[in-house]
Amino acid sequence: MLPYQPVIWLSAITYKMPQIVQIPVRTHENFGDSISKLIKTLSEISLIREEEIVLDFTQSKILNPFFLCGLACVIQSLENSGKRFTLNHDKNLSINSYLNTIFFPGTFSSFDGNHTLNIPEKYSTKTYIPIISFKTGFSDISTLTRENILSSIS
């Protein structure tokens, strides 16, 4: 018999499961429907205290740009404050293709000092464009950039 007993220390590892937010199946063209579903989704997200949030797009079929642009803004803001998002849409081929094409949740944007935005030629034949972000300030540079971007997509 050994003069001492072996001790096995098990550290307590706590793993918090990421919280899952189900994205709507569809948002209609009606502006109010998209905003209503966006507010409901944002309310669910705001209740989550964990750092990691999963957005589940597996049931989504058609999502209006008003909904997606608002969601993209919130994702970017919460990521800047330390939250991490995982988008679950890879197995939903129709929505996956659309989200990748519009660069969701990222955006096309002009860099500081570049007052124009070169949208790739492939979008000239599409009925949609990628999500575009730009500053909305009142300075001459912000106004020039905004006007140039808006005229390049119209």
C-alpha positions in Angstrom: 0.0 0.0 0.0 1.3 3.5 -0.9 2.0 5.8 2.0 -0.2 8.4 0.3 -3.3 8.3 -1.7 -3.2 9.8 -5.2 -5.3 12.8 -5.6 -7.1 13.7 -8.8 -8.2 17.2 -9.1 -11.0 17.9 -11.5 -11.4 21.5 -12.3 -14.9 22.7 -12.6 -15.4 23.8 -16.1 -18.6 25.6 -16.7 -19.7 25.8 -20.3 -22.6 28.0 -21.1 -24.6 26.9 -24.1 -25.0 29.7 -26.6 -28.5 31.2 -26.7 -30.4 30.6 -29.9 -32.7 33.2 -31.5 -35.0 31.9 -34.2 -35.1 34.2 -37.2 -38.6 34.5 -38.8 -39.6 32.3 -41.7 -40.4 35.3 -43.7 -40.9 39.0 -43.6 -43.4 40.6 -46.0 -42.8 43.6 -48.3 -44.9 45.6 -45.9 -42.6 47.9 -44.0 -44.5 47.4 -40.8 -44.2 43.6 -40.9 -40.4 43.8 -41.2 -40.1 46.3 -38.4 -42.4 44.4 -36.2 -40.5 41.2 -36.6 -37.2 43.1 -36.2 -38.4 44.5 -32.9 -39.5 41.1 -31.7 -36.1 39.6 -32.7 -34.2 42.4 -31.0 -36.2 42.0 -27.8 -35.2 38.4 -27.7 -31.5 39.3 -28.3 -31.6 42.0 -25.6 -32.7 39.5 -22.9 -29.6 37.3 -23.5 -26.7 37.8 -21.0 -24.3 35.3 -22.5 -21.6 36.4 -24.8 -22.4 34.0 -27.6 -25.6 34.2 -29.5 -26.7 32.0 -32.4 -29.0 33.4 -35.0 -30.9 30.5 -36.5 -31.9 31.0 -40.1 -32.7 27.4 -40.8 -36.4 27.9 -41.3 -36.1 31.3 -43.1 -37.4 31.6 -46.6 -37.7 35.3 -47.5 -36.4 38.2 -45.5 -37.0 41.8 -46.3 -34.0 44.2 -46.5 -35.6 46.4 -43.8 -35.4 43.4 -41.4 -31.8 42.4 -42.5 -30.4 45.9 -42.5 -31.7 46.6 -39.0 -30.4 43.2 -37.8 -27.0 43.8 -39.3 -26.7 47.2 -37.5 -27.6 45.5 -34.2 -25.1 42.7 -34.7 -22.3 45.2 -35.5 -23.1 47.3 -32.4 -23.3 44.3 -30.1 -20.1 42.8 -31.5 -18.4 46.1 -30.8 -19.5 45.7 -27.1 -18.1 42.1 -26.8 -21.0 39.8 -28.0 -20.2 37.0 -30.5 -22.7 35.9 -33.1 -22.9 32.7 -35.0 -25.2 32.6 -38.0 -26.8 29.3 -38.6 -27.8 29.3 -42.3 -25.4 27.1 -44.2 -27.8 24.2 -44.6 -30.6 26.4 -45.8 -29.3 26.9 -49.4 -31.8 29.5 -50.6 -31.3 31.9 -47.7 -27.6 31.1 -47.5 -27.0 32.2 -51.0 -28.9 35.4 -50.6 -27.2 36.3 -47.3 -23.8 35.6 -48.8 -24.6 37.7 -51.9 -25.6 40.7 -49.9 -22.6 40.3 -47.5 -24.9 39.9 -44.5 -24.1 40.8 -41.7 -21.2 42.8 -43.1 -21.6 45.8 -45.4 -20.0 47.5 -48.4 -18.7 50.8 -47.2 -16.5 53.6 -48.4 -13.2 54.0 -46.7 -12.3 57.3 -45.1 -11.1 59.6 -47.8 -12.7 57.6 -50.5 -15.9 59.4 -51.4 -17.2 56.7 -53.9 -18.2 53.1 -53.7 -17.4 50.6 -56.4 -20.1 48.0 -56.4 -19.0 44.9 -58.3 -20.3 44.6 -61.9 -22.2 41.4 -61.1 -24.8 43.4 -59.3 -25.8 45.4 -62.4 -28.0 42.5 -63.5 -29.4 41.7 -60.1 -32.7 42.9 -58.5 -30.8 43.6 -55.3 -27.6 45.1 -54.1 -25.3 44.3 -51.1 -25.9 46.0 -47.8 -24.2 49.4 -47.9 -23.2 51.5 -45.0 -22.1 55.1 -44.9 -21.8 57.9 -42.4 -24.8 60.2 -41.9 -23.1 63.2 -40.5 -23.5 66.8 -41.6 -19.9 67.5 -42.6 -19.1 68.3 -46.2 -17.1 65.0 -46.5 -20.0 62.9 -45.1 -22.5 64.6 -47.4 -20.3 64.2 -50.5 -19.6 60.5 -49.7 -23.3 59.8 -49.0 -24.5 61.6 -52.2 -21.9 59.8 -54.3 -22.8 56.4 -52.9 -26.5 57.0 -53.4 -26.1 58.2 -57.0 -23.9 55.1 -57.8 -26.7 52.7 -56.8 -29.6 54.5 -58.4 
